[in-house]
């Protein structure tokens, strides 16, 4: 098969293969592929590369689809082999292959590649809270609309629905923010929030703690019930015990329960079926 015929056949396969992108997006992707696979120099000296390119193209197209994310550092590609969507009315807890944890809000979804251990890229639609496992060799990146959040190990929320403002709120660690087609980078500190809407980036502070100042212990129980959906049972004689404590709004429930247990020398049991914590 001559070069022109091969190029025509590849274009036919590209156009006929179902991909979750518009015709204009597919055409742009084809032009990028064509410019690389069929450059004048390579046609002249290395025709075998066309066949290798054809094999790669066909292999990719018969997969589950391609998600293209443009960042200031270039095009990032995530093979959409793993999609998790939360269609329920409560938060869905997810453990990613690298042991990072995600709390996925209702009407939200994430997409990540099958080779996640070495390709720690996640695409978010909606709202999700991430608690990232540290891995210096493989930075963790979250793509949401036109923004990219890059981390090594930290906890933060990402919120961005289609055609709406994206917000990233940092609770622990450090993250770097990038916006498509912009060279500037923003480094967030804990307690800072990055917002991007109407082509305008903004960094502001937010309160990442809930403070209890000489309040009743039962108030902490009410806080747990409201934010973690676990009913808390405290012995009657401890109801009016006073407590002064600062709690990270995204703190693990286990940490809060253990703190109360140690402060008041109480034992506790957790009933996962009833979603109930009993101190005694």
NORCORGI-V870661 format. One record per residue. N is the residue number from 1. PSI is psi in degrees with one decimal (* if undefined). Layout:
n={N:N}
psi={PSI:PSI}
This chain:
n={1:2:3:4:5:6:7:8:9:10:11:12:13:14:15:16:17:18:19:20:21:22:23:24:25:26:27:28:29:30:31:32:33:34:35:36:37:38:39:40:41:42:43:44:45:46:47:48:49:50:51:52:53:54:55:56:57:58:59:60:61:62:63:64:65:66:67:68:69:70:71:72:73:74:75:76:77:78:79:80:81:82:83:84:85:86:87:88:89:90:91:92:93:94:95:96:97:98:99:100:101:102:103:104:105:106:107:108:109:110:111:112:113:114:115:116:117:118:119:120:121:122:123:124:125:126:127:128:129:130:131:132:133:134:135:136:137:138:139:140:141:142:143:144:145:146:147:148:149:150:151:152:153:154:155:156:157:158:159:160:161:162:163:164:165:166:167:168:169:170:171:172:173:174:175:176:177:178:179:180:181:182:183:184:185:186:187:188:189:190:191:192:193:194:195:196:197:198:199:200:201:202:203:204:205:206:207:208:209:210:211:212:213:214:215:216:217:218:219:220:221:222:223:224:225:226:227:228:229:230:231:232:233:234:235:236:237:238:239:240:241:242:243:244:245:246:247:248:249:250:251:252:253:254:255:256:257:258:259:260:261:262:263:264:265:266:267:268:269:270:271:272:273:274:275:276:277:278:279:280}
psi={127.4:170.3:-42.0:-42.4:-41.9:-44.3:-41.0:-40.0:-40.7:-40.5:-38.0:-43.5:-44.5:-45.7:-31.2:-21.1:129.7:119.2:142.9:52.5:160.0:164.9:-37.0:-39.4:-40.1:-38.5:-40.6:-45.7:-40.3:-42.8:-37.8:-42.8:-44.0:-41.3:-31.1:-42.2:-27.8:37.6:154.0:-38.6:-43.3:-32.5:-37.0:-39.5:-29.4:70.5:-24.7:-24.0:-25.2:-40.7:-36.9:-42.3:-38.6:-43.5:-43.4:-43.5:-48.8:-40.8:-43.7:-42.5:-27.8:2.6:-159.4:0.6:167.6:132.7:121.5:127.3:116.1:129.3:175.0:-17.3:1.2:-173.5:125.9:135.5:128.4:118.2:118.3:67.4:-13.0:112.2:127.0:124.4:138.5:103.6:5.6:-177.0:5.0:164.1:136.8:124.9:132.3:139.6:116.6:164.5:-24.9:9.1:2.3:150.4:144.9:134.8:106.9:120.3:160.9:150.1:35.1:161.4:157.8:151.7:133.5:160.4:159.6:-27.4:47.2:-26.7:-33.0:-7.0:70.7:71.9:132.5:135.0:130.3:135.9:113.6:-134.4:136.4:144.8:128.0:135.2:101.4:135.3:131.7:134.9:94.7:-28.3:-22.5:87.6:148.5:125.1:137.4:124.9:128.0:113.9:-119.5:11.3:152.1:127.4:121.6:128.3:165.5:-46.7:114.9:-176.7:135.8:163.1:145.3:129.7:121.1:107.2:166.9:129.1:25.7:169.5:142.2:133.7:137.3:117.8:123.4:125.9:-37.4:151.8:-142.8:142.2:156.0:131.6:135.9:150.1:139.5:132.2:17.9:135.5:-24.2:145.7:145.5:124.6:118.5:146.6:159.1:132.9:2.7:148.4:131.2:129.0:142.7:113.1:148.1:38.6:22.1:116.9:146.2:134.6:123.9:168.7:152.9:159.8:110.5:6.9:155.4:123.0:135.5:114.1:100.1:45.3:167.8:145.7:-32.1:-24.6:-36.5:-36.9:-41.9:-37.5:-44.3:-43.8:-39.9:-34.9:-20.6:-3.7:31.4:129.2:136.0:126.1:119.6:137.9:140.3:-38.6:-12.0:-3.0:-42.1:8.5:140.0:145.9:138.8:113.9:149.5:126.4:127.5:130.5:-18.0:25.1:147.3:138.1:-38.6:-39.7:-42.1:-44.3:-43.4:-35.1:-48.6:-41.9:-43.8:-36.6:-33.7:9.5:47.2:146.2:162.3:154.2:148.8:122.5:103.3:-30.7:-41.8:-7.5:57.2:135.6:126.2:120.0:145.4:*}
